[in-house]
Amino acid sequence: MSKDVAAYLTARIQQKGKLPAGTELAGFDYIESGHIDSIGIIRFILDLEREFDIVIGEADIDCADFRTIGGLTALIERKLRSP
């Protein structure tokens, strides 16, 4: 998991509130926890696309990995490596 991408995601997700002490970041489900709600997800996606200069499609959002910091980090890293 890239520390830069994960650090950005963690900081962005914590804008709604600190993560619980001892949280295992890679598996943290920021949607289930309420750190990103259904309305905030649109802004979150737009912020990610702008920050990393990527496009996040519907298939990406529907993927279970999208819901966790580790899964989203991996998704972003894949997009950054692809032409």
Secondary structure as UniProt FT lines:
FT   HELIX           3..13
FT   TURN            14..15
FT   TURN            21..22
FT   HELIX           25..27
FT   TURN            30..34
FT   TURN            38..39
FT   HELIX           40..52
FT   HELIX           58..62
FT   HELIX           64..67
FT   HELIX           69..81
//
